[in-house]
Amino acid sequence: MCQECGYDAPKWLGKCPGCGQWNTMVEETIVPEKRGGLSLGLASSSKPEAIADVTVEDMPRFSTGSGELDRVLGGGVIPGSMVLIVGDPGVGKSSLTLKVCADIAKVQGKVLYVTGEESTRQVRMRADRLSAIEQNLFVLSETNLELITKHVLDIKPELFVIDSIQTVFKPEVQSAPGSVSQVRECAVELLRIAKNHGIAIFVIGHVTKDGTLAGPRVLEHIVDTVLYFEGERNAQFRILRAVKNRFGSTNEIGLFEMRGIGLVDVPDASKLFLSDCPTEVSGSVVVPTVEGTRPLLVEVQALVGQTPYVPPRRTSDYVDVKRIQLLLAVLEKRVGMMLGSCDVYVKVAGGIKIDEPAIDLGLTVALASSYRNSKILAKTIVFGEVGLAGEVRAVTQAESRIREAAKMGFTNIILPKKNLVNLTIDLPIKLHGVESVSEALEIVLG
């Protein structure tokens, strides 16, 4: 059975026919499923009923103690929900969940933290560093799911954490912990506990070398919410992003800063992202981007230089390279900048990845500024979508972007001209509506 995608075959294969990965086929014993299936207790009866007759009750949420995590979850934790947290080693998954456990134990009631990778002494040492010592926080070092289930039903906690799902096993399944069969069966058993007893469960998962969830993809289908940590181990900031959420939006992100006491919420992210923003430098533009309902001001830097090598390089870890190539083509065709023989490097300060079209105009201005080696107008932010004809198109949530810029002290705003319609802003700032890239460059670079 392939440990990446779950493809099964009657004999060993070097390359998985399902996902194309090499050396992922592992021998597993197939256990016949019991008749009747697994009842999760999701419905009181098996009879179909009209959707208009289904009663809907407000789901009571409780706070995790972290405003950023609450934002990503959709307002807090729902009893009986199952949340999967995924991230690279050392990114802060265990530190965040242990601190959350202590905060919930302080307010809500009992919390059980089960670790299969550490001893209870190691967890206590980390809890001392994080100031996460609470009387209602219970710690268990165990990997046998039957014993874990027994302790959960005895304690009946408000929150139950598994660190990590790849270390837990069911004795009836004749395969190693972390295999496709074990992960699938353990996840279904944990879901049954969550739904039948109304216990919220946080499950920590490992990732593969390419940053995706290790194990079967069915694990993401079973859980209610999937959260991914973004950010390098040595970076200052961590970004928590929801890729699936049955109880809220998947557009929200949570921002954290890694300190000696663990991960700390970053409620005013724009201030931190712009704290080291250079002035009087070419190729640096501040762009307002929106993640969910939160506007963020980030610095986009571009470096353009002539190169004797063919083909020239276009490199960026934070913006899609295809977007950069498109904007370079627009500058060459519509503005007359010959960039075909130039290396191009793009960076977003703070390490945040941006994929919304509103950064097009700001990125275009940064590329042109670096190519001309011209300084950008002081206290200026730029946003707008750029089309292939060189036109600047309107973007959403323009008013929230402008208010965030005004709060941070910016006085000049370059934006699409169509966004000036129906704006109800009375702030001491200058709004410059533009219809083309050439018009924007003339205002910003002169």
Legacy VTK file of the C-alpha trace (Angstrom):
# vtk DataFile Version 3.0
C-alpha trace
ASCII
DATASET POLYDATA
POINTS 446 float
0.000 0.000 0.000
1.352 3.424 -0.983
2.087 5.547 2.078
1.496 8.754 0.128
-1.839 8.243 -1.634
-3.208 4.904 -0.304
-3.020 3.026 -3.609
-2.979 -0.756 -3.015
-1.509 -3.536 -5.148
-1.155 -7.320 -4.693
2.660 -7.127 -4.934
5.470 -4.676 -4.287
6.133 -1.970 -6.886
9.032 0.445 -7.066
6.875 3.289 -8.367
3.308 3.896 -7.211
0.869 3.875 -10.173
-1.439 6.213 -8.240
0.769 9.206 -7.352
4.011 8.383 -9.182
6.194 8.423 -6.044
9.107 6.012 -5.703
9.717 3.560 -2.814
6.423 4.318 -1.042
4.839 0.834 -1.318
4.794 -0.947 2.073
3.313 -4.375 2.834
0.225 -4.215 5.085
-2.165 -6.879 6.338
-5.774 -6.325 5.302
-8.244 -6.694 8.181
-11.837 -7.557 7.128
-14.262 -4.812 8.124
-17.029 -5.624 10.559
-20.548 -5.729 9.191
-22.725 -2.780 9.928
-19.937 -0.230 9.538
-19.024 2.404 12.093
-21.750 4.537 13.636
-20.578 8.057 14.337
-23.771 9.208 15.991
-24.246 12.046 13.520
-28.000 11.625 13.275
-30.747 10.574 15.672
-32.514 8.485 13.006
-31.751 6.963 9.648
-35.005 8.158 8.035
-34.802 10.924 5.423
-36.471 14.190 6.386
-37.214 17.424 4.592
-34.400 19.936 4.883
-36.930 22.619 5.856
-37.886 20.539 8.914
-34.304 20.166 10.165
-33.808 22.237 13.313
-30.677 24.394 13.490
-29.193 25.443 16.808
-26.413 27.942 17.406
-23.198 26.040 18.027
-21.651 27.258 21.293
-18.009 28.110 20.713
-15.369 28.611 23.361
-12.187 30.626 23.000
-8.755 29.046 22.701
-7.129 31.971 24.503
-5.421 32.990 21.232
-7.191 35.660 19.230
-5.344 34.681 16.049
-6.274 30.997 16.361
-9.887 31.928 17.125
-9.938 34.040 13.965
-8.747 31.140 11.781
-11.195 28.679 13.391
-14.111 31.022 12.689
-14.624 32.420 16.188
-13.467 29.654 18.522
-13.657 25.907 19.093
-16.924 24.029 18.610
-17.496 21.040 20.967
-17.401 17.804 19.020
-15.242 19.213 16.216
-12.003 17.673 14.996
-9.155 19.977 13.942
-6.010 18.861 12.105
-2.883 21.039 12.523
-0.085 20.440 10.008
3.353 22.012 9.690
7.077 21.484 9.263
9.149 20.174 12.211
10.033 22.966 14.616
7.483 25.432 13.250
5.634 25.605 16.599
2.720 23.147 16.406
3.297 21.534 19.809
4.130 24.835 21.509
0.947 26.488 20.258
-1.332 23.578 21.166
0.161 23.198 24.656
-0.332 26.914 25.363
-3.892 26.687 24.036
-4.532 23.668 26.277
-3.412 25.648 29.341
-5.612 28.635 28.443
-8.681 26.440 27.902
-8.002 24.460 31.100
-7.889 27.729 33.020
-11.335 28.844 31.817
-13.350 25.926 30.449
-12.411 22.807 32.413
-10.378 19.648 31.963
-8.023 19.249 29.005
-6.077 16.116 28.044
-2.802 16.397 26.119
-1.660 13.046 24.707
1.853 12.805 23.324
3.331 9.875 21.468
6.678 11.507 20.738
7.754 12.841 24.143
7.734 11.819 27.769
5.620 13.621 30.328
8.794 15.175 31.766
9.637 16.732 28.424
6.120 18.130 28.140
6.416 19.566 31.661
9.717 21.260 30.773
8.101 22.889 27.735
5.068 23.884 29.810
7.375 25.626 32.317
8.971 27.601 29.496
5.564 28.556 28.086
4.017 29.294 31.520
1.386 26.669 30.709
0.947 25.026 34.114
-2.715 24.497 35.062
-4.351 22.050 37.476
-6.987 21.002 34.919
-4.385 20.225 32.242
-3.645 16.480 32.162
-0.715 14.949 30.262
-0.479 11.372 28.971
2.376 9.696 27.109
0.733 6.839 25.199
0.400 5.512 21.639
-2.164 2.703 22.076
-5.490 4.152 20.948
-7.538 1.737 23.090
-5.809 2.949 26.273
-6.077 6.560 25.135
-9.821 6.157 24.543
-10.286 4.687 28.021
-8.562 7.664 29.653
-10.539 10.127 27.544
-13.865 8.605 28.602
-12.759 8.577 32.245
-11.658 12.220 32.302
-14.236 13.569 29.787
-12.200 16.663 28.875
-13.392 19.758 27.058
-10.434 19.455 24.677
-8.359 16.442 23.721
-5.040 16.773 21.837
-3.183 14.036 19.940
0.506 14.763 19.206
0.802 13.237 16.687
-1.572 11.049 14.658
1.379 9.261 12.992
2.482 7.763 16.343
-0.906 6.339 17.422
-1.939 2.772 16.568
-4.851 0.362 16.982
-3.797 -3.153 18.064
-6.311 -4.802 15.693
-4.679 -3.267 12.620
-1.665 -5.353 11.648
0.580 -2.576 10.317
3.115 -0.116 11.695
2.096 3.230 13.269
1.985 5.977 10.667
0.919 3.645 7.865
-2.112 4.407 5.730
-4.273 1.788 7.464
-3.339 2.914 10.974
-3.823 6.617 10.300
-7.200 6.048 8.630
-8.555 3.727 11.330
-7.292 5.896 14.197
-8.761 9.037 12.636
-12.188 7.429 12.263
-12.089 6.227 15.869
-11.161 9.721 17.089
-13.978 11.212 15.032
-16.430 8.804 16.681
-15.260 9.981 20.118
-15.635 13.625 19.117
-19.152 13.294 17.687
-20.624 10.866 20.231
-19.278 12.598 23.346
-19.065 16.232 22.210
-15.322 16.466 22.853
-13.262 18.841 20.725
-10.130 17.173 19.367
-6.935 18.737 18.033
-4.801 16.365 15.966
-1.220 17.227 14.978
0.044 15.767 11.709
3.442 15.397 10.088
4.342 16.700 6.645
6.330 15.258 3.769
9.456 16.860 2.295
7.340 18.901 -0.142
5.249 20.390 2.696
2.041 18.370 2.280
0.327 16.202 4.871
2.027 12.845 5.359
-0.243 9.820 5.088
-3.538 9.307 3.269
-5.517 12.242 1.904
-8.603 10.687 3.448
-7.426 12.147 6.775
-8.187 15.652 5.488
-11.669 14.516 4.424
-12.456 13.030 7.837
-11.641 16.055 10.001
-13.736 19.231 10.214
-10.893 21.736 9.930
-7.392 21.582 8.437
-4.851 24.224 9.492
-1.435 24.607 7.862
1.529 26.409 9.414
3.605 28.480 6.997
7.007 29.965 7.695
10.605 28.863 7.915
11.975 27.441 11.156
14.444 30.334 11.474
11.950 33.025 10.451
10.433 35.408 12.983
6.810 35.103 11.874
4.518 32.110 11.465
1.298 32.117 9.450
-1.569 29.767 10.279
-3.898 29.264 7.338
-7.116 27.220 7.085
-7.389 25.127 3.912
-10.637 23.505 5.055
-13.164 24.675 7.637
-16.701 23.315 7.991
-17.543 25.936 10.630
-16.034 29.087 9.164
-14.183 30.788 6.339
-10.986 29.482 4.779
-9.810 32.993 3.835
-8.659 34.041 7.308
-5.056 33.760 8.471
-3.486 33.902 11.912
-0.163 35.649 12.468
2.238 34.605 15.203
5.700 35.686 16.277
8.201 33.151 17.601
9.723 34.275 20.894
11.444 32.614 23.826
8.062 31.980 25.472
6.643 30.310 22.349
4.293 31.642 19.685
2.737 35.016 20.480
-0.236 36.595 18.682
0.483 39.461 16.289
-2.701 41.574 16.239
-1.043 44.611 14.574
0.816 42.861 11.773
1.207 45.882 9.455
3.286 47.711 12.048
5.702 44.802 12.389
5.962 44.147 8.654
6.854 47.787 7.992
9.155 48.283 11.008
12.330 47.787 8.910
10.991 49.256 5.669
13.810 51.232 3.969
13.240 54.755 2.704
14.728 56.527 -0.317
15.444 53.165 -2.001
14.393 52.085 -5.482
12.427 48.878 -6.031
10.569 48.948 -2.694
6.783 49.484 -2.629
4.231 49.113 0.176
1.147 47.191 -0.945
-2.118 46.689 1.014
-3.240 43.083 0.730
-6.365 41.545 2.256
-6.399 38.090 3.856
-10.008 37.224 4.668
-11.321 40.326 6.411
-7.928 41.605 7.568
-6.005 44.254 5.586
-2.211 43.956 5.819
0.426 46.391 4.645
3.447 44.522 3.316
6.614 45.667 1.601
7.250 44.236 -1.869
10.863 44.470 -3.031
12.116 43.958 -6.584
15.659 43.804 -7.925
16.151 44.096 -11.703
19.599 43.977 -13.284
21.248 43.233 -16.617
22.719 39.755 -17.044
24.913 38.180 -19.734
23.343 34.783 -19.187
20.547 33.307 -21.286
17.830 32.766 -20.268
17.670 35.394 -17.466
16.429 34.351 -14.042
13.015 35.218 -12.540
13.017 34.161 -8.900
10.584 34.555 -5.994
9.452 32.385 -3.097
6.606 34.709 -2.102
4.872 35.655 -5.379
3.954 33.320 -8.231
6.714 33.479 -10.849
4.107 33.277 -13.635
2.564 36.499 -12.324
5.987 38.174 -12.432
6.556 37.036 -16.006
3.145 38.384 -17.038
3.836 41.811 -15.517
7.282 41.933 -17.138
5.616 41.301 -20.504
3.143 44.141 -19.849
5.983 46.538 -18.967
7.882 45.598 -22.113
4.917 45.753 -24.499
2.840 48.616 -23.062
5.479 50.825 -21.375
8.525 50.151 -23.542
10.903 48.820 -20.884
13.223 46.232 -22.436
13.450 43.680 -19.612
14.100 40.581 -21.699
17.816 40.502 -20.787
17.400 41.268 -17.063
17.493 39.047 -14.000
14.464 39.682 -11.753
14.247 38.880 -8.038
11.120 39.575 -5.964
10.781 39.367 -2.189
7.975 40.120 0.275
9.260 41.383 3.625
8.172 39.248 6.563
7.976 36.031 4.536
4.235 36.171 3.809
3.049 34.647 0.531
0.657 36.771 -1.540
-1.507 35.476 -4.369
-4.277 38.067 -4.764
-4.434 40.175 -7.959
-4.479 43.473 -6.025
-0.670 43.381 -5.719
-0.209 43.550 -9.514
0.130 47.324 -9.741
2.425 47.577 -6.709
4.655 44.822 -8.040
4.752 46.496 -11.459
5.807 49.804 -9.891
8.531 48.039 -7.886
9.902 46.359 -11.031
9.923 49.640 -12.974
11.477 51.524 -10.060
14.325 49.034 -9.773
14.906 48.985 -13.541
15.068 52.794 -13.741
16.806 53.044 -10.355
14.233 55.710 -9.428
12.988 56.428 -5.926
9.292 56.047 -5.186
7.188 58.927 -3.900
7.408 58.994 -0.094
4.514 57.775 2.090
2.865 56.058 -0.875
1.024 52.772 -1.214
-0.044 51.205 -4.493
-2.702 48.602 -5.286
-4.747 47.436 -8.261
-5.071 44.593 -10.754
-3.180 44.873 -14.046
-4.602 43.520 -17.308
-2.711 42.390 -20.412
-3.597 45.635 -22.185
-1.823 47.602 -19.453
-5.106 48.750 -17.915
-5.623 48.957 -14.139
-8.732 47.134 -12.940
-10.733 47.673 -9.753
-10.222 45.407 -6.723
-12.376 44.469 -3.733
-12.337 45.988 -0.234
-10.634 49.185 -1.386
-11.985 51.180 1.561
-10.524 48.854 4.197
-7.130 48.998 2.442
-7.209 52.799 2.438
-8.158 53.022 6.112
-5.340 50.666 7.099
-2.873 52.782 5.101
-4.105 55.998 6.727
-3.760 54.406 10.168
-0.107 53.639 9.429
0.626 57.230 8.349
0.577 56.978 4.537
-0.598 60.090 2.698
-0.522 59.118 -1.007
-2.532 56.228 -2.414
-2.386 55.035 -6.014
-5.475 52.957 -6.795
-7.742 52.029 -9.720
-9.876 54.940 -10.874
-13.038 52.819 -10.756
-12.497 52.254 -7.034
-12.949 55.981 -6.404
-16.670 55.594 -7.054
-18.824 55.341 -3.898
-15.871 55.812 -1.524
-17.023 57.380 1.763
-13.679 58.296 3.303
-12.952 61.600 5.044
-9.237 61.251 5.801
-6.239 63.580 5.278
-4.854 61.561 2.349
-4.488 62.042 -1.403
-6.169 59.495 -3.648
-4.768 59.169 -7.168
-7.045 57.161 -9.454
-5.283 55.652 -12.458
-6.511 53.796 -15.528
-3.221 52.427 -16.899
0.199 51.294 -15.772
1.862 54.188 -17.605
-0.259 56.706 -15.690
0.637 55.079 -12.361
4.368 55.102 -13.157
4.219 58.777 -14.131
2.699 59.690 -10.754
4.914 57.495 -8.582
8.258 57.759 -10.393
7.797 61.075 -12.164
LINES 1 447
446 0 1 2 3 4 5 6 7 8 9 10 11 12 13 14 15 16 17 18 19 20 21 22 23 24 25 26 27 28 29 30 31 32 33 34 35 36 37 38 39 40 41 42 43 44 45 46 47 48 49 50 51 52 53 54 55 56 57 58 59 60 61 62 63 64 65 66 67 68 69 70 71 72 73 74 75 76 77 78 79 80 81 82 83 84 85 86 87 88 89 90 91 92 93 94 95 96 97 98 99 100 101 102 103 104 105 106 107 108 109 110 111 112 113 114 115 116 117 118 119 120 121 122 123 124 125 126 127 128 129 130 131 132 133 134 135 136 137 138 139 140 141 142 143 144 145 146 147 148 149 150 151 152 153 154 155 156 157 158 159 160 161 162 163 164 165 166 167 168 169 170 171 172 173 174 175 176 177 178 179 180 181 182 183 184 185 186 187 188 189 190 191 192 193 194 195 196 197 198 199 200 201 202 203 204 205 206 207 208 209 210 211 212 213 214 215 216 217 218 219 220 221 222 223 224 225 226 227 228 229 230 231 232 233 234 235 236 237 238 239 240 241 242 243 244 245 246 247 248 249 250 251 252 253 254 255 256 257 258 259 260 261 262 263 264 265 266 267 268 269 270 271 272 273 274 275 276 277 278 279 280 281 282 283 284 285 286 287 288 289 290 291 292 293 294 295 296 297 298 299 300 301 302 303 304 305 306 307 308 309 310 311 312 313 314 315 316 317 318 319 320 321 322 323 324 325 326 327 328 329 330 331 332 333 334 335 336 337 338 339 340 341 342 343 344 345 346 347 348 349 350 351 352 353 354 355 356 357 358 359 360 361 362 363 364 365 366 367 368 369 370 371 372 373 374 375 376 377 378 379 380 381 382 383 384 385 386 387 388 389 390 391 392 393 394 395 396 397 398 399 400 401 402 403 404 405 406 407 408 409 410 411 412 413 414 415 416 417 418 419 420 421 422 423 424 425 426 427 428 429 430 431 432 433 434 435 436 437 438 439 440 441 442 443 444 445
